[in-house]
Amino acid sequence: MNKKIICLILLLGIILFSHNFVLAENNGDDYYNSGNFEQAIIAWNKYLNKLDPKKDTGVYLNTIANIANSYMAIGYYKKALDVYKNEMKLIEDTPDKCEKALLYSNIGDAYFLLEDMENTEKFLLKALDAANESNDNKVFAPVLTNIGNVLIFTQDYENATNVYNQALGILEDLEEEDTSELTVRLLLNIVQLSMVKKSYKEMGESLEYAFLEIDNLPDSYDKVAACLALYKLANEIKHKLNPTGKDANALLKNISYDSLTLARQISTDLQDNRSLSYSLGYLGRMYEEEKRFPEAITLTRQAVFFAEQGNFPESLYLWQWQLGRLFKATDDKNKAIEIFQKAINTLNPIRNQIFIGRRLSRDVFNEEVKPVYLGLAELLLEDGEKRSDQKAKNEKFLAARNVIELLKTAELENFFKDECVANKQVSNPLDNMPQNTALLYPIPLENKLVLLVTLPTGMHYFTVPVGLKTVHETVIHYRKGLQTRPNKRFLYDSQKLYSWIIKPLEELFKKNKIDTLVLAPDGPLRLVPFSTLNDGKKFLIEKYAIATIPALGLTDPKARTESRYQILIIGLSEGRQGFSPLPGVPAEVRDIKQIMDGKILIQDKEYTIDNLTNAFKDSDYSLLHIATHGVFGGSPQESYLLTYNSKLTMDLLEDLIAMSKYREQKVELLTLSACQTALGNERAAMGLAGAAVKAGVKAVIATLWFVDDEATSLAIRDFYKQLKTPGITKAKAMQNVQKKLISQKRFWHPLYWAPFLVIGNWM
């Protein structure tokens, strides 16, 4: 196996708790072992000042590693890297290859947590070289452990088992060494392997063996961390694999309870409030699942107390959320709303710290962030529905919508890894909609579909008895049907979705003379082009102009005022970087230049980042038309527009647009005429929906999937012609385009016209 492959293997390793270097003789280790990382950093920095880096190199570097590990433990990965960067020459010059290997490995791990893959590979390769030179099994054992983790990732379970067994053999041979901590980490990884293999016998044996090894560790913060990690694995097995059989469930329950009880005891002895909060909170969760609500409430309140005492908001919101669920379960809805609101107040300032920099083994946002917002919104909606006074109803419904708006902002921050998304909220969002316009939030919850509607006259709330799982399965099947070569089989799912989402609202829409429908979909419904929903006779787009928004608060509601626009037109027709040619682009950009009286056209070889930079520096544009392959994947790194010789990310596009000589007004419209999102990927669809926000423009015209070249050219040309009509909105311009395509037999099928979306400002 070559160095690069092994480096990539190390890169993807799952480390449940960090390697602990030999501790220097000072009280930093006491603080660290009790979980007081801030004081540990202070103590080790004081000790560091007393050392001579040249004379005391080994102890000095150990102390540096301890400081960095403490920063890592509280999520300050950049600070940890700064510690290492300041001492990089000393690390490079140290003759101790084993120590160098571990230091380089830690540096690579910090870069990995920050998703800097180039530096991750660089330092893990250095770590591997140093490990080979050291020829020390204490280094090779963790390397083998990480190799086993990646073999699990690639589903090579047989070789993963062999590698883990080899690593265990090495640890057993190191009889004179204290390898308990590494053995525990390896055993926890073996539990994960048995999970993916669904080998319940092996899983049970590994869990029991791991607990015995943990019990043998000296009492410390790391021992508590191992107990909590073992509980989480047992809990994950229970909920994700749902093993049947009395013995299996009893084992999982006993391991969970014994691990948390031990963690609680040691945390109490160490006066480690952070770990004690987690131990009590997870015990409360166990009792919650068993519906032993009084005990669960008592334990959860204690968890809240210790999280507040230590000022640990990352755990405090979890226990506030849990307490809110418990009050809801015991039918104390008012108290539940109060506690849910506290959880969100705790969560809002720290939510980026929670999911940025986490390893990819868990979907932290959807498991531990999104449900908090949805839980409060659901309670507020139910409370509003009970109110007899319309004003009181509207207040509760508006409060619920505001919570959903916070959630949608958080989701975009999570997708783009950009906490500045919240700063892009408009100063005067609409409470009620303009005349003839309805705003619809369709929100699939576990057991029902919620429809929250804002009309010019007020707000309304409906529920449909169909759960998230059913909605998800229907949507995925529907999207595949829409993108299949033309047939009418998609109509069954289309009419089903119409009956769930639109039919309950039809009378309201008629009464209020609605002609424009603005949607802020959630979850799997982001994958649906709502224009295609069919009532049995007509598509929805034939009845309403339709726009999609990421959130109302992130959408500039002002109507267009300009009658003439300055447009920058960009096109790539050649096949580049593995993408197919777009033969219709030259005629498309030529015609748009003529229709819009454009002056600047950047095409093919001229379409480079440098030329774009110069174009944005020289002029301001109110319209941008980019005809090139656009890809929206499940992350910002997988979302880009193709240029002639590179890729234009959303971050770079945002920077270019902001580069204009002056930008008092946002760009009115960005058109991306050849986009595609990963089929079935909700995050990709969310990234597309947030493109206008990220790029810093009012609205985006884009496609959910790659469209027939001829249909694209017809649609885009006609859209710009429509846009020049005085007083027409973007949504109605696109409606006219899509109705025209539907009227032509050749393009009747949604495959040709449905993927065109108006995103953001629909005015």
C-alpha positions in Angstrom: 0.0 0.0 0.0 1.6 3.3 -1.0 2.0 6.3 1.2 -0.8 8.3 -0.3 -3.3 5.5 0.1 -2.3 5.0 3.7 -2.6 8.8 4.2 -6.1 8.8 2.9 -6.9 5.9 5.2 -5.6 7.8 8.2 -7.5 10.8 7.0 -10.9 9.1 7.4 -10.2 7.4 10.7 -12.8 7.9 13.5 -11.1 9.0 16.7 -13.5 8.9 19.6 -11.3 10.7 22.0 -7.9 12.2 21.5 -4.5 10.7 22.2 -3.1 11.9 25.5 0.6 12.7 25.5 2.8 12.1 28.6 1.9 14.8 31.0 4.4 17.3 32.3 4.9 17.6 36.0 2.4 20.4 36.7 -1.2 20.7 37.7 -2.3 21.0 34.0 -2.9 17.3 33.9 -5.2 17.5 37.0 -7.3 20.1 35.3 -7.4 18.1 32.1 -8.4 14.9 33.8 -11.2 16.7 35.5 -12.5 18.2 32.2 -11.5 21.8 33.1 -9.7 22.4 29.8 -9.6 26.2 30.1 -7.7 26.0 33.4 -5.5 23.2 32.0 -4.5 25.6 29.1 -3.6 28.3 31.6 -1.6 25.9 33.8 0.3 24.4 30.9 1.1 27.8 29.4 2.6 28.9 32.7 4.7 25.8 32.8 5.8 26.2 29.2 7.2 29.6 30.1 9.6 28.0 32.5 11.0 25.5 30.0 13.9 25.9 27.6 12.8 24.6 24.2 16.3 23.5 23.3 17.3 21.8 26.5 13.8 20.4 27.5 12.6 19.6 24.0 10.7 16.5 24.8 8.8 17.9 27.8 8.3 21.2 25.9 6.7 19.5 22.9 4.6 17.3 25.2 3.3 20.4 26.9 2.6 22.0 23.5 0.6 18.9 22.5 -1.4 19.0 25.8 -2.3 22.7 25.2 -3.4 21.9 21.6 -5.4 18.9 22.8 -7.2 21.0 25.3 -8.2 23.5 22.7 -9.4 20.6 20.5 -11.5 19.2 23.4 -13.5 22.4 23.5 -13.7 22.8 19.8 -11.2 25.5 19.2 -9.4 23.8 16.3 -7.9 26.9 14.8 -6.3 27.8 18.1 -4.9 24.3 18.4 -3.3 24.7 15.0 -1.9 28.1 16.0 -0.2 26.4 18.9 1.5 23.9 16.6 2.3 26.5 13.9 4.2 28.6 16.4 6.4 25.6 17.2 6.6 24.0 13.8 10.4 24.4 13.4 11.0 22.7 16.8 8.6 19.8 15.8 10.4 19.4 12.5 13.8 19.3 14.1 13.1 16.9 17.0 15.0 13.7 16.6 12.3 11.6 18.4 10.5 10.0 15.5 7.7 8.5 17.6 6.9 11.9 19.2 7.1 13.6 15.8 4.7 11.0 14.2 2.1 11.7 16.9 2.5 15.5 16.7 2.1 15.4 12.9 -0.9 13.1 13.2 -2.6 15.5 15.6 -1.9 18.5 13.3 -3.3 16.6 10.4 -6.4 15.7 12.5 -6.9 19.4 13.3 -6.8 20.3 9.7 -9.2 17.5 8.9 -11.7 18.9 11.4 -11.5 22.2 9.6 -12.0 20.4 6.3 -8.6 21.6 4.9 -7.9 18.4 3.0 -4.6 19.6 1.4 -2.9 20.2 4.7 -4.5 17.1 6.2 -2.9 14.9 3.6 0.4 16.8 3.9 0.8 16.3 7.7 -0.6 12.7 7.8 2.0 11.8 5.1 4.7 13.3 7.4 3.2 11.4 10.4 3.4 8.1 8.4 7.0 8.7 7.4 8.0 9.4 11.0 6.1 6.3 12.2 7.9 4.1 9.7 11.3 5.6 10.8 10.4 5.0 14.5 9.5 1.3 14.0 7.5 1.6 17.2 4.4 -0.6 17.7 2.9 2.1 19.9 2.6 4.2 16.7 1.6 1.3 14.4 -1.2 0.1 16.6 -3.3 3.3 16.2 -2.4 3.4 12.5 -3.9 -0.1 12.1 -6.9 1.0 14.0 -7.5 3.9 11.6 -7.0 1.6 8.6 -9.7 -0.7 10.0 -12.0 2.3 10.3 -11.6 3.1 6.6 -12.1 -0.5 5.6 -15.5 -0.2 7.4 -16.1 3.0 5.4 -15.4 1.1 2.1 -17.6 -1.8 3.4 -14.6 -4.2 3.3 -15.7 -5.8 6.6 -13.6 -9.0 6.3 -10.3 -7.1 6.0 -11.4 -4.6 8.7 -11.9 -7.5 11.1 -8.4 -8.8 10.2 -6.8 -5.4 10.7 -8.5 -4.9 14.0 -7.4 -8.3 15.2 -3.8 -7.5 14.1 -3.9 -4.3 16.1 -5.2 -6.1 19.2 -2.4 -8.6 18.8 0.2 -5.8 18.8 -1.3 -4.3 21.9 -1.3 -7.7 23.7 2.5 -8.0 22.9 3.2 -4.6 24.5 2.9 -6.2 28.0 5.2 -3.7 29.7 3.3 -0.7 28.2 0.1 0.8 29.4 -2.1 0.3 26.4 -5.5 0.3 28.1 -6.6 3.6 26.5 -5.7 2.6 23.0 -7.3 -0.9 23.6 -10.5 0.8 24.6 -10.5 3.0 21.5 -9.9 -0.1 19.3 -12.7 -2.0 21.0 -15.1 0.8 20.5 -14.2 0.8 16.8 -14.8 -3.0 16.8 -18.3 -2.4 18.2 -18.9 0.0 15.2 -17.7 -2.7 12.8 -20.1 -5.3 14.4 -22.9 -2.7 14.0 -22.4 -2.3 10.3 -22.1 -6.0 9.9 -25.2 -6.5 12.0 -23.4 -9.2 13.9 -25.3 -9.1 17.1 -23.2 -11.8 18.9 -19.9 -10.1 18.0 -21.5 -6.7 19.0 -22.5 -8.0 22.4 -19.1 -9.5 23.1 -17.3 -6.4 22.0 -19.6 -4.1 24.2 -19.0 -6.2 27.3 -15.2 -6.5 26.6 -15.0 -2.7 26.1 -16.8 -2.0 29.3 -14.4 -4.2 31.3 -11.4 -2.5 29.7 -12.9 0.9 30.5 -13.5 -0.1 34.1 -9.8 -1.0 34.4 -8.7 2.5 33.4 -7.7 4.9 36.2 -10.4 7.5 37.0 -9.9 10.5 34.7 -11.7 12.7 32.2 -10.7 10.2 29.5 -12.3 7.3 31.3 -15.5 9.3 31.6 -15.3 10.1 27.9 -14.9 6.4 27.1 -18.0 5.6 29.2 -20.0 8.2 27.4 -18.8 7.0 24.0 -19.8 3.4 24.9 -23.2 4.6 25.9 -23.6 6.4 22.6 -22.7 3.3 20.6 -25.1 1.1 22.6 -27.8 3.7 22.1 -27.1 4.0 18.4 -27.3 0.2 18.1 -30.7 0.2 19.8 -32.2 2.9 17.7 -30.7 2.4 14.3 -30.5 -1.4 14.2 -33.5 -2.1 16.5 -32.2 -5.6 17.5 -34.9 -8.1 18.4 -34.7 -10.5 21.3 -34.9 -10.1 25.0 -31.3 -10.8 25.6 -30.0 -8.3 23.1 -32.1 -5.5 24.5 -31.3 -6.4 28.1 -27.5 -6.3 27.2 -27.8 -2.9 25.5 -29.8 -1.5 28.5 -27.3 -2.9 31.0 -24.3 -1.6 29.2 -25.9 1.9 28.8 -26.9 2.1 32.4 -23.6 0.8 33.8 -21.6 3.1 31.6 -23.6 6.2 32.6 -23.6 5.2 36.2 -19.8 4.9 36.2 -19.4 8.1 34.3 -21.7 9.9 36.8 -19.7 8.5 39.8 -16.3 9.5 38.4 -17.5 12.9 37.3 -18.9 13.6 40.7 -15.5 12.6 42.4 -13.6 14.7 39.9 -16.0 17.6 40.3 -16.2 17.7 36.5 -19.5 19.5 35.9 -19.4 19.1 32.1 -19.2 15.3 32.2 -21.6 15.1 35.1 -24.1 17.1 33.1 -23.8 14.6 30.2 -24.0 11.6 32.5 -27.2 12.9 34.2 -28.7 14.0 30.9 -28.2 10.7 29.1 -29.6 8.9 32.2 -32.6 11.1 31.9 -32.9 10.2 28.3 -33.0 6.5 29.2 -35.8 7.1 31.6 -37.6 9.2 29.1 -37.5 6.4 26.6 -38.9 4.0 29.2 -41.7 6.6 29.9 -40.6 6.9 33.6 -41.2 10.6 33.3 -40.9 11.8 37.0 -37.4 10.2 37.3 -36.5 11.5 33.9 -37.5 15.1 34.8 -35.5 15.0 38.0 -32.3 13.7 36.3 -32.7 16.2 33.4 -33.2 19.1 35.8 -29.9 18.1 37.5 -28.2 18.0 34.1 -29.5 21.5 33.4 -28.2 22.7 36.8 -24.6 21.4 36.2 -24.5 22.7 32.6 -25.6 26.1 33.9 -23.0 26.0 36.7 -20.2 25.4 34.3 -21.6 27.6 31.5 -21.7 24.7 29.0 -24.3 25.9 26.4 -23.4 23.0 24.0 -24.9 20.5 26.6 -27.4 22.9 28.3 -29.6 23.3 25.2 -29.8 19.5 24.9 -31.1 19.1 28.4 -33.5 22.1 28.1 -34.8 20.5 24.9 -35.2 17.1 26.7 -37.0 18.8 29.6 -39.3 20.4 27.1 -40.1 17.1 25.6 -40.8 15.6 29.0 -43.2 18.4 29.9 -45.0 17.9 26.5 -45.2 14.2 27.2 -46.8 14.9 30.6 -49.3 17.3 29.0 -47.8 20.5 30.5 -47.8 22.3 27.1 -47.3 25.8 28.5 -44.2 24.8 30.5 -43.0 22.8 27.4 -43.2 26.0 25.2 -41.3 28.0 27.9 -38.5 25.4 28.1 -38.3 24.8 24.3 -37.9 28.6 23.9 -35.0 28.6 26.5 -33.4 25.8 24.5 -33.5 27.8 21.3 -32.2 30.9 23.1 -29.3 28.8 24.3 -28.7 27.2 20.9 -28.9 30.3 18.6 -25.6 31.8 19.6 -23.6 28.6 19.5 -25.2 26.5 16.8 -22.3 26.9 14.4 -19.8 25.7 17.0 -21.9 22.5 17.4 -21.9 21.3 13.8 -18.8 23.0 12.3 -15.7 20.9 12.8 -17.5 17.7 13.8 -16.6 14.4 12.2 -18.9 13.1 9.6 -20.0 10.0 11.3 -23.2 11.7 12.7 -25.6 14.1 11.2 -25.5 16.4 14.2 -27.6 19.1 12.7 -30.6 16.9 11.8 -30.3 14.8 15.0 -29.7 17.5 17.6 -30.4 21.0 16.2 -33.3 20.9 13.7 -35.7 18.9 16.0 -35.4 21.6 18.6 -36.8 24.3 16.3 -39.4 22.0 14.8 -40.5 20.9 18.3 -41.2 24.5 19.4 -42.9 25.5 16.1 -45.2 22.5 16.4 -46.2 23.4 20.0 -46.8 27.0 19.0 -49.0 26.0 16.1 -51.0 23.6 18.2 -51.4 26.3 20.8 -52.6 28.8 18.2 -55.1 26.4 16.8 -56.8 26.1 20.2 -57.3 29.9 20.4 -60.7 31.2 19.6 -59.6 34.8 19.0 -58.2 35.4 15.5 -55.7 37.9 16.7 -54.3 35.4 19.3 -54.2 32.7 16.6 -52.2 34.9 14.3 -49.7 35.8 17.1 -49.0 32.2 17.8 -48.8 31.3 14.1 -46.5 34.2 13.5 -44.3 33.1 16.4 -44.2 29.6 14.9 -43.2 31.0 11.5 -40.4 33.0 13.1 -39.1 29.8 14.7 -39.1 28.1 11.3 -37.4 31.1 9.8 -34.6 30.7 12.4 -34.3 27.1 11.5 -34.0 27.8 7.8 -31.3 30.4 8.4 -29.5 27.8 10.6 -29.8 25.2 7.8 -28.1 27.5 5.3 -25.4 28.4 7.7 -24.8 24.7 8.2 -24.7 24.0 4.5 -22.5 26.9 3.5 -20.4 26.8 6.7 -21.1 30.5 6.9 -22.3 32.2 10.0 -22.7 35.4 8.1 -25.9 34.1 6.4 -27.8 35.4 9.4 -26.4 38.9 8.7 -28.1 38.8 5.2 -31.6 38.9 6.6 -33.7 41.7 5.2 -34.5 44.6 7.6 -38.2 44.7 6.9 -39.6 41.2 6.2 -43.2 40.8 5.3 -45.7 39.9 8.0 -48.5 39.5 5.5 -48.2 38.9 1.8 -48.9 41.3 -1.1 -52.3 41.3 -2.8 -53.1 38.0 -4.6 -50.0 36.2 -3.1 -49.9 33.3 -0.7 -46.8 32.1 1.3 -46.8 28.4 2.1 -44.6 26.5 4.5 -45.2 22.8 4.0 -43.4 21.0 6.9 -43.3 17.2 7.1 -43.1 16.1 10.7 -42.8 12.5 12.0 -46.5 11.8 12.2 -48.1 14.6 10.1 -47.7 17.2 7.4 -48.1 20.8 8.6 -49.2 23.5 6.2 -48.6 27.0 7.4 -50.1 29.6 5.1 -49.7 33.4 5.1 -52.2 35.4 3.1 -52.8 39.1 2.6 -55.6 38.8 5.3 -53.7 36.7 7.9 -52.3 33.3 8.7 -53.8 29.8 8.7 -52.7 26.4 9.8 -53.6 22.9 8.5 -52.5 19.4 9.2 -52.6 16.4 6.9 -52.4 12.9 8.5 -49.3 11.7 6.5 -45.9 11.3 8.2 -42.4 12.1 7.2 -41.5 8.6 6.0 -44.4 8.4 3.6 -43.8 11.9 2.3 -40.1 11.1 1.7 -40.8 7.8 -0.1 -43.4 9.4 -2.3 -41.2 12.4 -3.2 -38.2 10.2 -4.1 -40.3 8.0 -6.3 -41.9 11.1 -7.9 -38.6 12.8 -8.7 -37.3 9.6 -10.4 -40.5 9.4 -12.4 -40.3 13.1 -13.5 -36.7 12.5 -14.8 -37.6 9.3 -16.6 -38.1 9.5 -20.4 -41.6 10.8 -21.1 -44.5 8.8 -19.9 -47.5 9.6 -17.7 -46.8 7.3 -14.8 -45.6 10.3 -12.7 -49.2 11.5 -12.5 -50.2 9.1 -9.7 -47.7 10.6 -7.3 -48.3 14.1 -8.6 -52.0 13.9 -7.8 -51.2 12.3 -4.4 -48.9 15.2 -3.5 -51.5 17.7 -4.8 -54.1 16.2 -2.5 -51.8 16.6 0.5 -50.4 20.0 -0.1 -52.7 22.1 -2.3 -56.2 20.6 -2.0 -56.7 21.6 1.7 -56.0 25.2 0.7 -57.9 25.6 -2.5 -61.0 27.3 -1.0 -58.7 29.8 0.8 -56.9 30.6 -2.4 -60.1 31.1 -4.3 -61.6 33.3 -1.6 -58.4 35.5 -1.6 -58.0 35.5 -5.4 -54.5 34.1 -5.2 -52.6 34.0 -8.4 -49.0 33.7 -7.1 -47.8 31.0 -4.7 -44.5 31.4 -2.8 -43.2 28.2 -1.2 -40.6 27.7 1.5 -40.4 23.9 1.5 -38.7 21.7 4.1 -37.0 18.3 4.2 -37.7 16.0 1.2 -40.2 18.5 -0.2 -37.3 20.6 -1.4 -36.8 18.0 -4.1 -40.2 18.7 -5.6 -40.8 21.1 -8.4 -44.3 22.2 -7.1 -45.2 23.5 -10.6 -45.8 19.8 -11.6 -48.4 19.0 -9.0 -51.6 18.0 -10.8 -55.2 18.2 -9.8 -56.3 15.6 -12.4 -56.8 18.2 -15.1 -54.2 20.9 -14.8 -50.6 21.4 -13.5 -50.3 23.8 -10.6 -48.2 26.2 -12.7 -51.3 26.6 -15.0 -53.2 28.0 -12.1 -50.6 29.9 -10.1 -47.2 31.6 -10.7 -44.8 29.8 -8.4 -41.6 30.8 -6.6 -39.4 29.1 -4.1 -37.7 30.9 -1.2 -35.1 29.6 1.4 -36.9 31.8 4.0 -39.0 34.9 4.0 -36.5 36.8 6.2 -33.7 36.0 3.7 -35.7 37.2 0.7 -35.7 40.9 -0.4 -39.4 41.7 -0.9 -39.0 44.9 -3.0 -40.5 45.0 -6.4 -38.4 45.7 -9.5 -38.0 49.4 -10.3 -35.5 49.4 -13.2 -36.8 49.5 -16.8 -33.3 49.0 -18.3 -30.7 46.6 -17.1 -27.0 46.2 -17.5 -26.3 42.5 -18.1 -23.2 40.4 -17.9 -23.5 37.3 -20.1 -21.2 34.3 -19.7 -21.2 31.0 -21.6 -19.3 27.8 -21.9 -20.2 25.6 -24.9 -17.1 23.4 -25.1 -16.8 20.1 -23.2 -14.3 20.8 -20.4 -13.0 18.9 -17.3 -15.0 15.8 -18.1 -18.3 17.6 -18.8 -20.1 17.3 -22.1 -20.4 20.2 -24.5 -23.4 22.5 -24.5 -24.0 23.1 -28.2 -27.0 25.4 -27.7 -25.0 27.9 -25.6 -23.6 30.1 -28.4 -27.0 30.8 -29.9 -28.5 31.2 -26.4 -26.0 33.9 -25.2 -26.1 35.6 -28.6 -29.9 35.9 -28.5 -29.9 37.1 -24.9 -27.3 39.7 -25.7 -29.6 41.0 -28.4 -32.9 40.7 -26.4 -31.4 42.5 -23.4 -29.2 44.9 -25.4 -26.2 43.5 -23.6 -22.7 44.9 -24.0 -20.4 42.4 -22.3 -20.2 38.7 -23.3 -17.5 36.4 -21.9 -17.4 33.0 -23.7 -15.4 29.7 -23.8 -11.7 30.4 -23.6 -12.3 33.9 -22.3 -14.4 32.5 -19.4 -11.8 32.4 -16.7 -11.7 33.5 -13.1 -9.2 36.2 -13.9 -11.4 37.6 -16.7 -14.5 37.5 -14.5 -12.6 39.3 -11.8 -11.7 42.1 -14.2 -15.3 42.3 -15.5 -16.7 42.7 -12.0 -14.0 45.3 -11.0 -14.8 47.4 -14.1 -18.6 47.6 -13.9 -21.8 47.0 -11.9 -24.4 44.6 -13.3 -28.0 44.2 -12.4 -28.4 41.0 -14.3 -26.0 38.0 -14.6 -26.6 35.2 -17.1 -24.3 32.2 -16.8 -24.8 29.4 -19.3 -22.5 26.6 -18.1 -22.7 23.3 -16.2 -23.7 24.0 -12.6 -23.5 21.3 -10.0 -25.1 21.4 -6.6 -24.1 18.6 -4.3 -24.5 17.8 -0.6 -21.8 20.4 0.5 -20.3 23.7 -0.6 -17.2 21.8 -1.9 -19.5 19.8 -4.3 -21.4 22.9 -5.5 -19.9 25.0 -8.3 -20.2 26.4 -11.8 -17.8 25.2 -14.4 -15.4 27.7 -16.0 -13.1 27.1 -18.9 -10.2 25.9 -16.8 -11.5 25.7 -13.2 -14.5 25.8 -11.0 -16.4 28.8 -9.7 -17.6 28.0 -6.1 -20.5 29.9 -4.4 -18.0 31.5 -2.1 -16.0 32.9 -5.0 -19.1 34.0 -6.9 -20.2 35.9 -3.8 -16.8 37.6 -3.6 -16.9 38.5 -7.3 -20.4 40.0 -7.1 -19.3 42.0 -4.0 -16.3 43.3 -5.8 -18.2 45.8 -8.0 -17.1 49.4 -7.7 -20.2 50.2 -5.6 -23.1 48.0 -4.7 -25.9 49.9 -3.0 -28.5 47.6 -4.5 -28.3 43.9 -4.8 -28.0 42.3 -8.3 -31.6 41.8 -9.4 -31.3 38.4 -11.0 -28.7 35.7 -11.5 -29.7 33.1 -14.2 -28.0 29.7 -14.2 -29.3 27.9 -17.3 -27.7 24.5 -17.0 -27.8 23.4 -13.3 -28.4 20.0 -11.8 -28.8 18.8 -8.2 -27.9 15.4 -7.0 -31.0 13.2 -7.4 -32.7 12.6 -4.0 -30.2 14.8 -2.1 -32.1 17.2 0.2 -29.0 19.1 1.1 -28.2 19.7 -2.6 -31.7 21.1 -3.2 -31.3 23.3 -0.1 -28.0 24.6 -1.4 -29.6 25.5 -4.7 -32.5 27.2 -2.8 -30.0 29.3 -0.8 -27.9 30.3 -3.9 -29.5 33.7 -4.1 -28.7 34.4 -0.4 -25.1 33.1 -0.7 -24.4 34.9 -4.0 -25.8 38.2 -2.6 -28.5 38.6 -5.3 -32.2 39.2 -5.1 -33.2 36.2 -7.2 -31.9 33.2 -9.1 -33.4 31.4 -12.1 -31.9 27.8 -12.0 -32.8 24.3 -12.9 -33.2 21.2 -10.6 -31.9 18.9 -13.3 -30.1 19.2 -16.6 -32.7 20.1 -19.3 -33.1 19.2 -22.9 -30.9 21.7 -24.8 -33.7 22.9 -27.1 -36.2 23.3 -24.3 -33.6 25.3 -22.3 -32.9 27.7 -25.2 -36.6 28.3 -25.8 -37.4 28.8 -22.1 -34.5 31.1 -21.3 -35.0 33.3 -24.4 -38.7 33.6 -23.8 -38.2 34.4 -20.1 -36.1 37.4 -20.9 -38.6 38.6 -23.5 -41.3 38.2 -20.8 -39.2 40.0 -18.3 -39.1 43.2 -20.5 -42.9 43.4 -20.2 -43.7 46.4 -17.9 -45.1 45.4 -14.5 -44.6 41.6 -14.9 -43.1 39.7 -12.0 -40.3 37.2 -12.4 -42.7 34.4 -11.2 -45.4 35.3 -13.7 -42.8 35.6 -16.5 -41.6 32.1 -15.7 -45.3 30.9 -15.5 -46.0 32.2 -19.0 -42.8 30.4 -20.3 -43.8 27.1 -18.7 -47.4 27.3 -19.8 -46.2 27.9 -23.4 -44.0 24.8 -23.2 -46.9 22.7 -21.8 -49.1 23.8 -24.7 -46.6 22.2 -27.2 -47.1 18.5 -27.4 -43.4 17.9 -27.8 -42.6 19.6 -24.5 -45.8 18.7 -22.5 -44.0 16.4 -20.1 -42.5 18.0 -16.9 -39.1 16.6 -17.8 -38.7 19.6 -20.2 -40.2 22.5 -18.3 -40.5 21.6 -14.6 -36.9 22.0 -13.4 -36.9 25.8 -14.1 -37.2 27.5 -10.7 -37.6 31.1 -9.6 -35.7 31.3 -6.3 -35.8 34.3 -4.0 -37.5 37.6 -4.9 -40.4 36.7 -7.1 -41.5 40.3 -7.8 
